[in-house]
Amino acid sequence: MLKKIALVIMLVIPMSVFAQSVKFGQVYSQEIIVLMPEYTKAVSDIQALEKKYQDEMTRTNEEFTKKYQEFQQAVADGSLPTNIQERRQKELQSMAERSEQFQQEAYQQLQKTQQELMAPIMKKVDDAIKDVGAEENMIVIFDLSRTSIPYVSESLVTDVSAKVKAKVGIK
């Protein structure tokens, strides 16, 4: 029995000492990212590219609509021989397929561009978080923008957002 008590004491004392020196941090990286000038430029570049793609899609849709209406009118008038009618139907179908393919490619390119532009911004913030964690001797810093943590004790966790902002150059 004495051995068990001694074992419990030997386990509890180091844990309580360790618990007092453990430091946890928290940060909201998304709040920092949206304040960065690099983010503003990236969003602007993505929106400009998106507008170009949208303009091209609008142009091709208008062209398709015009040709489709001309085709319908010619069919209604009965002025098209069957072989020309079939050829125009195939042209319209091909236009619709190309338009759909372009929309998919545009979406994929927008996603790729967004990832390429955001990667260095995310890396800069992640590096700043790591630097602050090292400087403050923290065990872990939770990024509450990326990770859903149902409860964080405000008294036991230090918010390091201001220090991370300073590291990335935001006042």
N, CA and C atoms as an extended XYZ file, in Angstrom:
513
Properties=species:S:1:pos:R:3:atomname:S:1:resname:S:1:resid:I:1 pbc="F F F"
N         0.826       -1.187        0.000 N   MET     1
C         0.000        0.000        0.000 CA  MET     1
C         0.871        1.252        0.000 C   MET     1
N         1.930        1.247        0.787 N   LEU     2
C         2.854        2.369        0.867 CA  LEU     2
C         3.538        2.605       -0.480 C   LEU     2
N         3.815        1.529       -1.180 N   LYS     3
C         4.447        1.641       -2.497 CA  LYS     3
C         3.501        2.343       -3.484 C   LYS     3
N         2.214        2.025       -3.413 N   LYS     4
C         1.229        2.639       -4.301 CA  LYS     4
C         1.113        4.134       -4.032 C   LYS     4
N         1.093        4.506       -2.777 N   ILE     5
C         1.010        5.929       -2.428 CA  ILE     5
C         2.253        6.662       -2.907 C   ILE     5
N         3.397        6.055       -2.711 N   ALA     6
C         4.653        6.669       -3.167 CA  ALA     6
C         4.664        6.813       -4.677 C   ALA     6
N         4.151        5.822       -5.384 N   LEU     7
C         4.088        5.867       -6.848 CA  LEU     7
C         3.164        6.992       -7.317 C   LEU     7
N         2.015        7.121       -6.694 N   VAL     8
C         1.070        8.183       -7.051 CA  VAL     8
C         1.702        9.546       -6.804 C   VAL     8
N         2.364        9.714       -5.672 N   ILE     9
C         3.017       10.994       -5.365 CA  ILE     9
C         4.106       11.293       -6.387 C   ILE     9
N         4.872       10.272       -6.747 N   MET    10
C         5.946       10.467       -7.731 CA  MET    10
C         5.382       10.863       -9.094 C   MET    10
N         4.197       10.404       -9.428 N   LEU    11
C         3.576       10.745      -10.707 CA  LEU    11
C         2.885       12.101      -10.665 C   LEU    11
N         2.236       12.422       -9.577 N   VAL    12
C         1.446       13.646       -9.488 CA  VAL    12
C         2.336       14.883       -9.365 C   VAL    12
N         3.364       14.841       -8.578 N   ILE    13
C         4.211       16.022       -8.363 CA  ILE    13
C         4.846       16.510       -9.666 C   ILE    13
N         5.482       15.644      -10.457 N   PRO    14
C         6.042       16.150      -11.716 CA  PRO    14
C         4.974       16.688      -12.671 C   PRO    14
N         3.793       16.076      -12.674 N   MET    15
C         2.729       16.544      -13.565 CA  MET    15
C         2.258       17.931      -13.164 C   MET    15
N         2.157       18.216      -11.891 N   SER    16
C         1.692       19.533      -11.466 CA  SER    16
C         2.753       20.585      -11.764 C   SER    16
N         4.009       20.238      -11.612 N   VAL    17
C         5.084       21.180      -11.951 CA  VAL    17
C         5.090       21.430      -13.456 C   VAL    17
N         4.927       20.369      -14.232 N   PHE    18
C         4.902       20.494      -15.690 CA  PHE    18
C         3.715       21.334      -16.141 C   PHE    18
N         2.562       21.127      -15.523 N   ALA    19
C         1.355       21.849      -15.915 CA  ALA    19
C         1.495       23.342      -15.683 C   ALA    19
N         2.263       23.739      -14.683 N   GLN    20
C         2.429       25.162      -14.405 CA  GLN    20
C         3.336       25.832      -15.435 C   GLN    20
N         4.233       25.098      -16.069 N   SER    21
C         5.157       25.715      -17.013 CA  SER    21
C         4.714       25.581      -18.469 C   SER    21
N         3.643       24.873      -18.720 N   VAL    22
C         3.154       24.675      -20.076 CA  VAL    22
C         2.427       25.934      -20.538 C   VAL    22
N         2.781       26.402      -21.733 N   LYS    23
C         2.134       27.600      -22.281 CA  LYS    23
C         1.472       27.246      -23.611 C   LYS    23
N         0.221       27.612      -23.715 N   PHE    24
C        -0.541       27.405      -24.939 CA  PHE    24
C        -0.914       28.764      -25.511 C   PHE    24
N        -0.974       28.817      -26.816 N   GLY    25
C        -1.376       30.057      -27.467 CA  GLY    25
C        -2.518       29.816      -28.423 C   GLY    25
N        -3.146       30.899      -28.807 N   GLN    26
C        -4.204       30.830      -29.813 CA  GLN    26
C        -4.063       32.021      -30.736 C   GLN    26
N        -4.504       31.833      -31.956 N   VAL    27
C        -4.440       32.886      -32.958 CA  VAL    27
C        -5.601       32.688      -33.924 C   VAL    27
N        -6.044       33.763      -34.506 N   TYR    28
C        -7.062       33.720      -35.559 CA  TYR    28
C        -6.383       34.178      -36.843 C   TYR    28
N        -5.794       33.234      -37.563 N   SER    29
C        -4.987       33.591      -38.737 CA  SER    29
C        -5.805       34.294      -39.820 C   SER    29
N        -7.063       33.927      -39.976 N   GLN    30
C        -7.876       34.535      -41.027 CA  GLN    30
C        -8.040       36.032      -40.794 C   GLN    30
N        -8.165       36.432      -39.541 N   GLU    31
C        -8.272       37.857      -39.229 CA  GLU    31
C        -6.990       38.598      -39.582 C   GLU    31
N        -5.862       37.922      -39.468 N   ILE    32
C        -4.572       38.520      -39.810 CA  ILE    32
C        -4.402       38.571      -41.321 C   ILE    32
N        -4.737       37.483      -41.987 N   ILE    33
C        -4.551       37.385      -43.439 CA  ILE    33
C        -5.313       38.482      -44.170 C   ILE    33
N        -6.570       38.729      -43.782 N   VAL    34
C        -7.380       39.724      -44.502 CA  VAL    34
C        -6.847       41.144      -44.328 C   VAL    34
N        -5.979       41.360      -43.348 N   LEU    35
C        -5.388       42.684      -43.143 CA  LEU    35
C        -4.084       42.872      -43.910 C   LEU    35
N        -3.568       41.802      -44.480 N   MET    36
C        -2.275       41.872      -45.165 CA  MET    36
C        -2.428       42.480      -46.562 C   MET    36
N        -1.509       43.384      -46.952 N   PRO    37
C        -1.581       43.961      -48.300 CA  PRO    37
C        -1.433       42.903      -49.396 C   PRO    37
N        -0.677       41.854      -49.121 N   GLU    38
C        -0.514       40.777      -50.092 CA  GLU    38
C        -1.853       40.097      -50.386 C   GLU    38
N        -2.670       39.974      -49.362 N   TYR    39
C        -3.982       39.361      -49.524 CA  TYR    39
C        -4.876       40.251      -50.400 C   TYR    39
N        -4.850       41.543      -50.134 N   THR    40
C        -5.659       42.486      -50.919 CA  THR    40
C        -5.278       42.411      -52.392 C   THR    40
N        -3.984       42.346      -52.673 N   LYS    41
C        -3.524       42.249      -54.068 CA  LYS    41
C        -3.943       40.918      -54.682 C   LYS    41
N        -3.814       39.831      -53.930 N   ALA    42
C        -4.199       38.511      -54.442 CA  ALA    42
C        -5.688       38.479      -54.779 C   ALA    42
N        -6.504       39.015      -53.899 N   VAL    43
C        -7.951       39.047      -54.147 CA  VAL    43
C        -8.254       39.883      -55.389 C   VAL    43
N        -7.572       41.003      -55.523 N   SER    44
C        -7.759       41.869      -56.686 CA  SER    44
C        -7.372       41.141      -57.980 C   SER    44
N        -6.244       40.441      -57.956 N   ASP    45
C        -5.789       39.692      -59.136 CA  ASP    45
C        -6.773       38.574      -59.491 C   ASP    45
N        -7.278       37.887      -58.493 N   ILE    46
C        -8.232       36.800      -58.734 CA  ILE    46
C        -9.532       37.354      -59.304 C   ILE    46
N        -9.987       38.465      -58.767 N   GLN    47
C       -11.222       39.071      -59.268 CA  GLN    47
C       -11.053       39.560      -60.711 C   GLN    47
N        -9.882       40.095      -61.040 N   ALA    48
C        -9.630       40.544      -62.409 CA  ALA    48
C        -9.652       39.358      -63.374 C   ALA    48
N        -9.020       38.256      -62.979 N   LEU    49
C        -9.022       37.064      -63.817 CA  LEU    49
C       -10.433       36.501      -63.952 C   LEU    49
N       -11.165       36.490      -62.858 N   GLU    50
C       -12.542       36.003      -62.882 CA  GLU    50
C       -13.400       36.847      -63.830 C   GLU    50
N       -13.190       38.158      -63.831 N   LYS    51
C       -13.943       39.051      -64.724 CA  LYS    51
C       -13.636       38.743      -66.188 C   LYS    51
N       -12.359       38.487      -66.487 N   LYS    52
C       -11.989       38.141      -67.873 CA  LYS    52
C       -12.695       36.864      -68.317 C   LYS    52
N       -12.685       35.855      -67.424 N   TYR    53
C       -13.367       34.608      -67.771 CA  TYR    53
C       -14.863       34.824      -67.917 C   TYR    53
N       -15.444       35.624      -67.031 N   GLN    54
C       -16.876       35.888      -67.088 CA  GLN    54
C       -17.244       36.627      -68.376 C   GLN    54
N       -16.421       37.591      -68.767 N   ASP    55
C       -16.669       38.321      -70.012 CA  ASP    55
C       -16.623       37.385      -71.216 C   ASP    55
N       -15.653       36.482      -71.217 N   GLU    56
C       -15.542       35.527      -72.334 CA  GLU    56
C       -16.740       34.583      -72.353 C   GLU    56
N       -17.186       34.133      -71.192 N   MET    57
C       -18.358       33.248      -71.140 CA  MET    57
C       -19.612       33.979      -71.618 C   MET    57
N       -19.739       35.235      -71.240 N   THR    58
C       -20.883       36.032      -71.685 CA  THR    58
C       -20.864       36.189      -73.204 C   THR    58
N       -19.681       36.479      -73.748 N   ARG    59
C       -19.545       36.643      -75.200 CA  ARG    59
C       -19.928       35.360      -75.943 C   ARG    59
N       -19.416       34.216      -75.472 N   THR    60
C       -19.724       32.957      -76.156 CA  THR    60
C       -21.196       32.571      -75.987 C   THR    60
N       -21.783       32.877      -74.839 N   ASN    61
C       -23.216       32.596      -74.649 CA  ASN    61
C       -24.067       33.451      -75.574 C   ASN    61
N       -23.694       34.715      -75.742 N   GLU    62
C       -24.430       35.593      -76.653 CA  GLU    62
C       -24.302       35.099      -78.092 C   GLU    62
N       -23.103       34.675      -78.463 N   GLU    63
C       -22.877       34.148      -79.813 CA  GLU    63
C       -23.712       32.885      -80.033 C   GLU    63
N       -23.727       32.003      -79.040 N   PHE    64
C       -24.520       30.774      -79.142 CA  PHE    64
C       -26.009       31.100      -79.262 C   PHE    64
N       -26.492       32.009      -78.429 N   THR    65
C       -27.909       32.381      -78.440 CA  THR    65
C       -28.306       32.958      -79.796 C   THR    65
N       -27.456       33.806      -80.344 N   LYS    66
C       -27.740       34.402      -81.648 CA  LYS    66
C       -27.821       33.317      -82.728 C   LYS    66
N       -26.839       32.421      -82.782 N   LYS    67
C       -26.845       31.359      -83.793 CA  LYS    67
C       -28.027       30.415      -83.598 C   LYS    67
N       -28.374       30.142      -82.336 N   TYR    68
C       -29.495       29.257      -82.057 CA  TYR    68
C       -30.812       29.889      -82.532 C   TYR    68
N       -30.977       31.179      -82.272 N   GLN    69
C       -32.194       31.869      -82.716 CA  GLN    69
C       -32.273       31.906      -84.249 C   GLN    69
N       -31.141       32.152      -84.900 N   GLU    70
C       -31.114       32.141      -86.374 CA  GLU    70
C       -31.490       30.754      -86.893 C   GLU    70
N       -30.969       29.734      -86.224 N   PHE    71
C       -31.267       28.361      -86.616 CA  PHE    71
C       -32.763       28.071      -86.443 C   PHE    71
N       -33.315       28.457      -85.310 N   GLN    72
C       -34.744       28.225      -85.067 CA  GLN    72
C       -35.606       28.948      -86.100 C   GLN    72
N       -35.199       30.166      -86.430 N   GLN    73
C       -35.967       30.933      -87.420 CA  GLN    73
C       -35.909       30.257      -88.792 C   GLN    73
N       -34.730       29.800      -89.165 N   ALA    74
C       -34.583       29.135      -90.466 CA  ALA    74
C       -35.385       27.833      -90.512 C   ALA    74
N       -35.398       27.096      -89.394 N   VAL    75
C       -36.178       25.851      -89.338 CA  VAL    75
C       -37.671       26.176      -89.418 C   VAL    75
N       -38.096       27.216      -88.708 N   ALA    76
C       -39.514       27.601      -88.717 CA  ALA    76
C       -39.957       28.044      -90.112 C   ALA    76
N       -39.064       28.736      -90.832 N   ASP    77
C       -39.381       29.183      -92.192 CA  ASP    77
C       -39.361       28.027      -93.177 C   ASP    77
N       -38.699       26.942      -92.806 N   GLY    78
C       -38.590       25.791      -93.700 CA  GLY    78
C       -37.627       26.037      -94.838 C   GLY    78
N       -36.692       26.962      -94.649 N   SER    79
C       -35.777       27.333      -95.731 CA  SER    79
C       -34.482       26.527      -95.738 C   SER    79
N       -34.301       25.614      -94.797 N   LEU    80
C       -33.063       24.842      -94.734 CA  LEU    80
C       -33.280       23.411      -95.204 C   LEU    80
N       -32.450       22.965      -96.130 N   PRO    81
C       -32.489       21.544      -96.483 CA  PRO    81
C       -32.055       20.706      -95.264 C   PRO    81
N       -32.429       19.473      -95.240 N   THR    82
C       -32.176       18.596      -94.093 CA  THR    82
C       -30.693       18.485      -93.767 C   THR    82
N       -29.842       18.325      -94.778 N   ASN    83
C       -28.410       18.154      -94.504 CA  ASN    83
C       -27.799       19.418      -93.878 C   ASN    83
N       -28.230       20.600      -94.290 N   ILE    84
C       -27.727       21.851      -93.699 CA  ILE    84
C       -28.273       21.988      -92.273 C   ILE    84
N       -29.503       21.620      -92.096 N   GLN    85
C       -30.112       21.677      -90.770 CA  GLN    85
C       -29.336       20.773      -89.794 C   GLN    85
N       -29.001       19.562      -90.218 N   GLU    86
C       -28.240       18.638      -89.367 CA  GLU    86
C       -26.841       19.181      -89.067 C   GLU    86
N       -26.209       19.762      -90.093 N   ARG    87
C       -24.867       20.324      -89.900 CA  ARG    87
C       -24.900       21.465      -88.889 C   ARG    87
N       -25.895       22.332      -88.971 N   ARG    88
C       -26.004       23.445      -88.023 CA  ARG    88
C       -26.323       22.957      -86.608 C   ARG    88
N       -27.123       21.916      -86.514 N   GLN    89
C       -27.399       21.338      -85.199 CA  GLN    89
C       -26.098       20.837      -84.560 C   GLN    89
N       -25.267       20.176      -85.369 N   LYS    90
C       -23.987       19.678      -84.864 CA  LYS    90
C       -23.074       20.841      -84.460 C   LYS    90
N       -23.105       21.920      -85.251 N   GLU    91
C       -22.308       23.109      -84.907 CA  GLU    91
C       -22.757       23.690      -83.561 C   GLU    91
N       -24.067       23.801      -83.388 N   LEU    92
C       -24.602       24.325      -82.126 CA  LEU    92
C       -24.241       23.417      -80.952 C   LEU    92
N       -24.341       22.121      -81.157 N   GLN    93
C       -23.995       21.173      -80.099 CA  GLN    93
C       -22.507       21.293      -79.768 C   GLN    93
N       -21.676       21.426      -80.787 N   SER    94
C       -20.234       21.580      -80.580 CA  SER    94
C       -19.924       22.880      -79.833 C   SER    94
N       -20.625       23.950      -80.187 N   MET    95
C       -20.434       25.226      -79.489 CA  MET    95
C       -20.798       25.097      -78.013 C   MET    95
N       -21.902       24.422      -77.738 N   ALA    96
C       -22.350       24.243      -76.351 CA  ALA    96
C       -21.330       23.417      -75.572 C   ALA    96
N       -20.787       22.382      -76.186 N   GLU    97
C       -19.781       21.545      -75.519 CA  GLU    97
C       -18.502       22.326      -75.249 C   GLU    97
N       -18.069       23.116      -76.224 N   ARG    98
C       -16.857       23.935      -76.036 CA  ARG    98
C       -17.066       24.967      -74.931 C   ARG    98
N       -18.250       25.535      -74.896 N   SER    99
C       -18.570       26.515      -73.857 CA  SER    99
C       -18.533       25.870      -72.474 C   SER    99
N       -19.101       24.692      -72.355 N   GLU   100
C       -19.097       23.983      -71.082 CA  GLU   100
C       -17.667       23.607      -70.676 C   GLU   100
N       -16.880       23.150      -71.635 N   GLN   101
C       -15.491       22.793      -71.361 CA  GLN   101
C       -14.700       24.026      -70.916 C   GLN   101
N       -14.942       25.158      -71.579 N   PHE   102
C       -14.253       26.387      -71.196 CA  PHE   102
C       -14.618       26.798      -69.772 C   PHE   102
N       -15.884       26.671      -69.414 N   GLN   103
C       -16.314       27.010      -68.057 CA  GLN   103
C       -15.599       26.148      -67.025 C   GLN   103
N       -15.468       24.856      -67.309 N   GLN   104
C       -14.769       23.960      -66.390 CA  GLN   104
C       -13.292       24.329      -66.287 C   GLN   104
N       -12.670       24.608      -67.417 N   GLU   105
C       -11.256       24.980      -67.421 CA  GLU   105
C       -11.039       26.311      -66.689 C   GLU   105
N       -11.943       27.246      -66.898 N   ALA   106
C       -11.840       28.550      -66.236 CA  ALA   106
C       -11.956       28.376      -64.725 C   ALA   106
N       -12.889       27.554      -64.286 N   TYR   107
C       -13.057       27.303      -62.860 CA  TYR   107
C       -11.797       26.669      -62.273 C   TYR   107
N       -11.260       25.691      -62.968 N   GLN   108
C       -10.039       25.025      -62.499 CA  GLN   108
C        -8.863       25.998      -62.456 C   GLN   108
N        -8.754       26.836      -63.463 N   GLN   109
C        -7.655       27.804      -63.495 CA  GLN   109
C        -7.798       28.835      -62.376 C   GLN   109
N        -9.021       29.259      -62.101 N   LEU   110
C        -9.253       30.181      -60.989 CA  LEU   110
C        -8.845       29.547      -59.661 C   LEU   110
N        -9.207       28.285      -59.479 N   GLN   111
C        -8.834       27.577      -58.254 CA  GLN   111
C        -7.309       27.474      -58.135 C   GLN   111
N        -6.667       27.132      -59.232 N   LYS   112
C        -5.207       26.993      -59.241 CA  LYS   112
C        -4.538       28.337      -58.943 C   LYS   112
N        -5.017       29.391      -59.574 N   THR   113
C        -4.457       30.725      -59.356 CA  THR   113
C        -4.647       31.154      -57.908 C   THR   113
N        -5.817       30.885      -57.362 N   GLN   114
C        -6.082       31.242      -55.969 CA  GLN   114
C        -5.115       30.507      -55.046 C   GLN   114
N        -4.898       29.230      -55.286 N   GLN   115
C        -3.972       28.463      -54.453 CA  GLN   115
C        -2.548       28.998      -54.587 C   GLN   115
N        -2.141       29.325      -55.816 N   GLU   116
C        -0.791       29.838      -56.046 CA  GLU   116
C        -0.573       31.192      -55.367 C   GLU   116
N        -1.583       32.050      -55.401 N   LEU   117
C        -1.452       33.371      -54.799 CA  LEU   117
C        -1.570       33.336      -53.277 C   LEU   117
N        -2.349       32.411      -52.757 N   MET   118
C        -2.554       32.346      -51.313 CA  MET   118
C        -1.455       31.571      -50.587 C   MET   118
N        -0.786       30.658      -51.278 N   ALA   119
C         0.235       29.819      -50.624 CA  ALA   119
C         1.326       30.640      -49.940 C   ALA   119
N         1.932       31.637      -50.607 N   PRO   120
C         2.980       32.402      -49.916 CA  PRO   120
C         2.435       33.238      -48.752 C   PRO   120
N         1.197       33.663      -48.845 N   ILE   121
C         0.582       34.433      -47.758 CA  ILE   121
C         0.391       33.529      -46.544 C   ILE   121
N        -0.130       32.341      -46.787 N   MET   122
C        -0.329       31.379      -45.704 CA  MET   122
C         1.014       30.993      -45.084 C   MET   122
N         2.029       30.815      -45.916 N   LYS   123
C         3.355       30.445      -45.412 CA  LYS   123
C         3.920       31.559      -44.535 C   LYS   123
N         3.728       32.792      -44.957 N   LYS   124
C         4.230       33.922      -44.168 CA  LYS   124
C         3.571       33.955      -42.787 C   LYS   124
N         2.263       33.734      -42.747 N   VAL   125
C         1.550       33.731      -41.472 CA  VAL   125
C         1.974       32.525      -40.631 C   VAL   125
N         2.079       31.363      -41.263 N   ASP   126
C         2.504       30.168      -40.529 CA  ASP   126
C         3.905       30.352      -39.943 C   ASP   126
N         4.812       30.932      -40.734 N   ASP   127
C         6.171       31.184      -40.236 CA  ASP   127
C         6.148       32.155      -39.051 C   ASP   127
N         5.301       33.176      -39.144 N   ALA   128
C         5.193       34.144      -38.043 CA  ALA   128
C         4.645       33.469      -36.786 C   ALA   128
N         3.668       32.591      -36.962 N   ILE   129
C         3.111       31.860      -35.815 CA  ILE   129
C         4.196       31.001      -35.171 C   ILE   129
N         4.971       30.319      -35.994 N   LYS   130
C         6.062       29.483      -35.468 CA  LYS   130
C         7.092       30.333      -34.729 C   LYS   130
N         7.445       31.475      -35.295 N   ASP   131
C         8.419       32.362      -34.646 CA  ASP   131
C         7.910       32.840      -33.292 C   ASP   131
N         6.660       33.257      -33.239 N   VAL   132
C         6.076       33.724      -31.976 CA  VAL   132
C         6.044       32.579      -30.970 C   VAL   132
N         5.681       31.398      -31.415 N   GLY   133
C         5.650       30.242      -30.521 CA  GLY   133
C         7.017       29.942      -29.941 C   GLY   133
N         8.045       30.031      -30.769 N   ALA   134
C         9.404       29.780      -30.293 CA  ALA   134
C         9.850       30.875      -29.320 C   ALA   134
N         9.570       32.125      -29.663 N   GLU   135
C         9.975       33.246      -28.805 CA  GLU   135
C         9.278       33.205      -27.444 C   GLU   135
N         8.040       32.769      -27.421 N   GLU   136
C         7.247       32.749      -26.195 CA  GLU   136
C         7.330       31.410      -25.464 C   GLU   136
N         8.135       30.496      -25.979 N   ASN   137
C         8.289       29.158      -25.379 CA  ASN   137
C         6.953       28.443      -25.199 C   ASN   137
N         6.153       28.466      -26.239 N   MET   138
C         4.838       27.832      -26.170 CA  MET   138
C         4.935       26.394      -26.660 C   MET   138
N         4.125       25.560      -26.080 N   ILE   139
C         4.061       24.162      -26.476 CA  ILE   139
C         3.306       24.048      -27.803 C   ILE   139
N         2.202       24.775      -27.901 N   VAL   140
C         1.375       24.721      -29.102 CA  VAL   140
C         0.617       26.042      -29.233 C   VAL   140
N         0.370       26.422      -30.486 N   ILE   141
C        -0.502       27.566      -30.768 CA  ILE   141
C        -1.636       27.042      -31.639 C   ILE   141
N        -2.845       27.193      -31.141 N   PHE   142
C        -4.015       26.756      -31.889 CA  PHE   142
C        -4.460       27.868      -32.818 C   PHE   142
N        -4.648       27.532      -34.094 N   ASP   143
C        -5.200       28.488      -35.046 CA  ASP   143
C        -6.698       28.243      -35.098 C   ASP   143
N        -7.437       29.079      -34.418 N   LEU   144
C        -8.875       28.879      -34.294 CA  LEU   144
C        -9.640       29.209      -35.573 C   LEU   144
N        -8.965       29.801      -36.555 N   SER   145
C        -9.597       30.023      -37.856 CA  SER   145
C        -9.617       28.742      -38.680 C   SER   145
N        -8.653       27.872      -38.455 N   ARG   146
C        -8.525       26.651      -39.250 CA  ARG   146
C        -9.056       25.414      -38.539 C   ARG   146
N        -9.033       25.425      -37.225 N   THR   147
C        -9.380       24.242      -36.454 CA  THR   147
C       -10.587       24.543      -35.584 C   THR   147
N       -11.537       23.676      -35.636 N   SER   148
C       -12.718       23.840      -34.797 CA  SER   148
C       -12.435       23.221      -33.435 C   SER   148
N       -12.299       24.066      -32.456 N   ILE   149
C       -12.101       23.611      -31.086 CA  ILE   149
C       -13.303       24.121      -30.299 C   ILE   149
N       -14.093       23.213      -29.744 N   PRO   150
C       -15.335       23.635      -29.105 CA  PRO   150
C       -15.156       24.524      -27.879 C   PRO   150
N       -14.040       24.375      -27.172 N   TYR   151
C       -13.843       25.183      -25.975 CA  TYR   151
C       -12.368       25.495      -25.810 C   TYR   151
N       -12.085       26.754      -25.527 N   VAL   152
C       -10.732       27.198      -25.222 CA  VAL   152
C       -10.830       28.082      -23.989 C   VAL   152
N       -10.116       27.717      -22.953 N   SER   153
C       -10.120       28.495      -21.716 CA  SER   153
C        -9.302       29.763      -21.930 C   SER   153
N        -9.956       30.891      -21.862 N   GLU   154
C        -9.280       32.172      -22.082 CA  GLU   154
C        -8.214       32.442      -21.019 C   GLU   154
N        -8.383       31.874      -19.835 N   SER   155
C        -7.423       32.130      -18.763 CA  SER   155
C        -6.164       31.272      -18.882 C   SER   155
N        -6.251       30.153      -19.586 N   LEU   156
C        -5.098       29.262      -19.703 CA  LEU   156
C        -4.381       29.352      -21.037 C   LEU   156
N        -4.979       30.074      -21.982 N   VAL   157
C        -4.406       30.193      -23.318 CA  VAL   157
C        -4.139       31.663      -23.606 C   VAL   157
N        -2.981       31.935      -24.172 N   THR   158
C        -2.601       33.307      -24.498 CA  THR   158
C        -2.930       33.592      -25.960 C   THR   158
N        -3.633       34.675      -26.213 N   ASP   159
C        -3.917       35.086      -27.591 CA  ASP   159
C        -2.678       35.793      -28.128 C   ASP   159
N        -2.069       35.211      -29.163 N   VAL   160
C        -0.831       35.751      -29.718 CA  VAL   160
C        -1.066       36.452      -31.062 C   VAL   160
N        -2.318       36.760      -31.365 N   SER   161
C        -2.654       37.383      -32.652 CA  SER   161
C        -1.902       38.695      -32.866 C   SER   161
N        -1.822       39.531      -31.844 N   ALA   162
C        -1.135       40.826      -31.989 CA  ALA   162
C         0.341       40.620      -32.310 C   ALA   162
N         0.967       39.644      -31.686 N   LYS   163
C         2.390       39.386      -31.941 CA  LYS   163
C         2.606       38.834      -33.349 C   LYS   163
N         1.687       37.995      -33.809 N   VAL   164
C         1.783       37.465      -35.172 CA  VAL   164
C         1.571       38.582      -36.185 C   VAL   164
N         0.615       39.471      -35.907 N   LYS   165
C         0.404       40.629      -36.787 CA  LYS   165
C         1.678       41.445      -36.902 C   LYS   165
N         2.335       41.675      -35.800 N   ALA   166
C         3.580       42.446      -35.816 CA  ALA   166
C         4.650       41.721      -36.656 C   ALA   166
N         4.701       40.410      -36.562 N   LYS   167
C         5.698       39.631      -37.318 CA  LYS   167
C         5.486       39.732      -38.816 C   LYS   167
N         4.227       39.834      -39.236 N   VAL   168
C         3.945       39.929      -40.677 CA  VAL   168
C         3.883       41.382      -41.158 C   VAL   168
N         4.121       42.319      -40.253 N   GLY   169
C         4.196       43.718      -40.651 CA  GLY   169
C         2.902       44.502      -40.555 C   GLY   169
N         1.942       44.004      -39.790 N   ILE   170
C         0.673       44.715      -39.604 CA  ILE   170
C         0.705       45.364      -38.240 C   ILE   170
N         0.321       46.639      -38.207 N   LYS   171
C         0.333       47.382      -36.928 CA  LYS   171
C        -1.021       47.334      -36.280 C   LYS   171
